[in-house]
Amino acid sequence: MPKVKQIEILGLDATLRGISLDMGLTIDELVVTSGSAQVSVDPPGLSLQQPGKATVVVGEASVQSLLEKQAPAGKNSFVISISNGLVKVTAKARIVVELSITAHCRLVIREGNQLHVELQAVDLGGTPAKRLLETQLNKINPLVDGKDLPIQIEMNQVTALDGKITIHGKIKGVTL
């Protein structure tokens, strides 16, 4: 029997869950849909006839876990809330007394392949608290970088609703 080198498919629907990125974030779900494609066996590869669609989902627990991993000592108590287009981060820090600082952040797509978290407002504290939060956000930005995903996507839209961040985009390429 001859060895199969290439397979033609009419459509592709795939859901990847729990993707751990090197920077510490876990992508809760990556949904990929496409029309016809060619799958190469040797060497392995996937060639889409037309750009497919991709949806990336990151939940509150994943963002909270990332922040806790990146936090300086003594500042690792975070509560994340994602709704109404914003990411709200409440952090407790003990300096002399325990303080509760809340940051209201918006999500911004940059260069079509990076999702950044930008500080919009801070409750409590004034300038030192704002600088502390900006420094912490710089450590996690970009929150999602397309180069870290198993597929190359061009990010078109981001929403922050119902406890999750959802990024919609077009598939530019696939790495197997």
C-alpha positions in Angstrom: 0.0 0.0 0.0 1.4 3.4 -0.9 2.3 5.8 1.9 0.0 8.8 2.2 1.9 12.1 1.8 -1.0 14.6 1.7 -4.6 14.6 2.7 -7.3 17.0 1.4 -10.0 18.0 4.0 -13.2 20.0 3.4 -13.2 21.7 6.8 -11.5 22.1 10.1 -13.0 22.6 13.6 -10.7 22.3 16.6 -10.8 23.3 20.2 -7.6 23.3 22.3 -8.0 23.7 26.0 -5.5 24.6 28.8 -2.6 25.9 26.7 0.2 26.9 29.1 2.3 29.7 27.6 6.0 30.1 28.6 5.3 33.5 30.2 3.0 31.8 32.7 -0.5 32.5 31.3 -2.9 29.6 30.6 -5.1 30.1 27.6 -8.4 28.5 28.7 -9.6 27.8 25.1 -8.4 28.3 21.5 -11.1 27.6 18.9 -10.1 27.2 15.3 -12.4 26.9 12.3 -11.5 26.8 8.6 -12.7 25.7 5.3 -10.8 23.4 3.0 -7.2 22.6 3.8 -4.3 20.2 3.0 -2.6 18.2 5.6 1.0 17.0 4.9 2.2 13.9 6.6 5.9 14.0 5.8 7.0 16.6 6.7 4.0 17.5 9.0 2.1 20.6 8.0 -1.3 22.2 7.5 -2.0 24.5 4.6 -5.3 26.5 4.7 -6.9 27.4 1.3 -8.4 30.5 2.9 -7.7 32.2 6.2 -9.6 30.5 9.0 -11.1 32.1 12.2 -9.6 31.8 15.7 -11.1 32.6 19.1 -8.9 32.8 22.2 -10.5 32.7 25.6 -8.8 33.6 28.9 -10.8 33.5 32.1 -10.5 35.4 35.4 -8.8 32.5 37.2 -6.1 32.3 34.5 -5.3 36.1 34.8 -5.4 35.9 38.6 -2.9 33.0 38.6 -0.6 34.8 36.3 -0.6 37.9 38.5 0.1 35.9 41.6 3.1 34.2 39.9 4.5 37.6 38.9 3.8 39.5 42.1 6.5 40.8 44.4 6.7 39.2 47.9 3.9 40.4 50.2 1.7 41.6 47.3 0.2 38.4 46.0 -3.5 38.6 47.0 -5.5 39.5 43.9 -9.1 39.4 42.9 -9.9 39.7 39.2 -13.2 40.7 37.7 -13.8 40.8 33.9 -17.0 42.6 32.8 -18.4 45.5 30.8 -15.3 45.8 28.7 -12.9 46.2 31.6 -10.6 44.0 33.7 -10.8 45.1 37.3 -7.8 44.0 39.5 -8.1 44.4 43.3 -4.8 43.8 45.1 -4.1 43.7 48.8 -0.7 44.9 49.9 0.8 45.2 53.4 3.2 48.1 53.8 2.6 49.2 57.4 -1.1 48.5 57.3 -3.0 46.4 54.8 -4.2 48.4 51.8 -6.7 47.4 49.1 -6.0 48.9 45.7 -8.3 48.5 42.7 -7.2 49.0 39.2 -9.6 49.4 36.3 -7.9 48.3 33.0 -8.9 48.2 29.4 -7.6 45.7 26.8 -5.9 47.0 23.7 -4.8 45.0 20.6 -1.4 46.2 19.3 0.2 45.4 15.9 -2.5 42.9 15.3 -0.8 40.2 17.3 -0.5 41.4 20.9 -3.1 42.0 23.6 -2.0 44.5 26.2 -3.6 45.5 29.5 -3.7 49.3 30.0 -4.3 51.0 33.4 -7.3 53.3 33.1 -8.0 54.3 36.7 -6.9 53.5 40.3 -9.1 53.5 43.4 -7.1 54.5 46.5 -3.7 55.7 46.9 -2.8 58.3 44.3 0.5 58.3 42.5 2.7 55.7 44.3 -0.1 53.1 44.0 -0.6 53.9 40.4 3.1 53.5 39.6 3.2 50.2 41.5 0.3 48.9 39.4 1.8 50.1 36.2 5.1 48.4 37.0 3.2 45.1 37.7 1.2 45.4 34.4 4.4 46.0 32.5 5.6 42.6 33.7 2.6 40.8 32.3 2.2 42.7 29.0 1.6 41.6 26.4 -1.0 39.4 28.2 -1.4 37.4 25.0 1.3 37.4 22.3 0.4 35.8 19.0 4.0 34.4 18.7 3.4 32.2 21.7 0.3 30.5 20.3 0.3 27.3 18.3 -1.3 29.1 15.4 -0.5 32.5 14.0 -3.4 34.9 14.2 -4.2 38.4 13.4 -6.2 39.8 16.3 -9.2 41.8 15.2 -11.4 42.3 18.2 -11.3 41.8 22.0 -14.2 41.7 24.5 -14.1 41.5 28.3 -17.5 40.2 29.5 -18.9 37.6 31.9 -15.6 36.7 33.5 -13.6 36.1 30.4 -11.4 37.9 27.8 -12.3 36.8 24.3 -10.0 37.6 21.3 -11.3 37.1 17.8 -9.0 36.9 14.8 -8.0 35.5 11.5 -5.6 32.5 11.1 -2.5 33.6 9.3 -0.6 30.3 9.7 -0.4 27.0 11.5 2.7 25.5 13.2 2.6 21.8 13.9 
